[in-house]
Amino acid sequence: MSDKKVYVIPCSGIGKASASVGRDATYRVVEDLLPDRADTLCLALLTLEDEEAREKVRDNYVVAIDGCAKDCARKNVEAAGRAPDIAHRVQDYLKKHKDLKPEAVLDVGEGGRKLVEIMSEELAGEIVGLLEEDD
Amino acid sequence: MKGKSRGKVILPCNGLDKEAGTLAREMALKLAEEGAELVCPVLFQRNPARYKKELGTGELLVIDGCKTGCASKLAKDKGLKIAGRLNVTEMLKEMGIRGGKKPVPDPEHLSRLLAALGGPGEEEAEGAEEVPSGLFTAHVEMNEFMEGKFFFKVPKAGYFFNENDCWARVEGTRARLGVSDYVQQSASDMVFFEPPEIGKELEQFDDAGSLESTKTALDIISPVSGKVVAVNGELVDAPELINQDPYISAWAVEVEMADFEGDRELLMDCEAYLAYLKEKVRKENQERFG
């Protein structure tokens, strides 16, 4: 496997329950599923053009997770110098699991938590695939 | 919608790294539940005009999670006038609490931070104007027609349409607004609904929120004039409701109407809209397929 890290970068998610799902799935991937290979990076650092954060984006794999069609995470990663290796919107998962609607920003509820599980498992699989490609 | 934080505008940090960051974000979200306006730091950086109205009317409270102080830096870069500033890491330190390294907020820490701000606010008595009316529960019967491979529904009664294919469902002095079956089929999968602010005064044909689908972006053109008294939060979280049920559960905005009799003159009732839509779809098909 590659020595590169994978930075999973969710959008800020202020005010949208779907974005909270993206953040929670990110935590699940970097904390529990792939703690040695994946990490997260605060999107605000990229928007403020923090050089250390930009370098991490340039030198590693990046997964952008957006909670709405504004695609802030993907666009800010691109502005930092490269397209994300993987980019997803939470809505893409919701379309496949319409019964798992997140309830609220602060508590995504039972359906939202199930969606977090599904999304994080799929993301982890994609990330492992990404790292294996580099072997 | 509620009490003591009304009139405040909160600019939190993105709140991702470590517990302090997530606490900053969750404090902001709790304050928003009490009526504060929220500014998303990332969206604000990219599109400051989006928050021009909020920032022009309220006192700005900046909440940083860590010493990097991204929210403060952003406010400074954009020349915002800061009325108050909080740093969660410093607040926790003053409380003798060591914030966790993982980005998972401890509920007790959140409670103590909020208590330090004066505790959760008492809810103010809400005017009946700021909640959905509880009207609009009657069953809606539909007319259906097929043109080419497309199948359309139009309600049989109680709805009024403009030529932008937006509807007003009218009961008494209230109207709920939304977009028609034709819009949802033309636009494809809806992915985003941005509602107008509650209290906004609408003229007839003003924008009453915006929609984004996988194919296009469009505004909801209000068929009626009046004041926005409620927005459909369910639609904000699940814009795809428009594709599933455009005329009933996917209402976007509820309005206390100002002059329905006057507005009515420029609208089509269900029967007229059905005839209008049939002709419109027929012409489109003719242009497309010959």
Interface residues (C-beta under 8 A of the other chain):
Chain A: P10 C11 S12 G13 I14 G15 K16 A17 S18 R23 Y27 E31 T40 L41 C42 L43 A44 L45 T47 L48 D50 C68 A69 K70 C72 A73 K75 N76 R89 Q91 L94 K95 K98 K101 P102 E103 V105 L106
Chain B: P12 C13 N14 G15 L16 D17 G21 R25 E26 A28 L29 K30 A32 E33 L38 V39 C40 P41 V42 L43 Q45 R46 T68 C70 A71 K73 L74 D77 K102 P103 V104 D189 V191 F192 E212 V236 D237 A238 E240
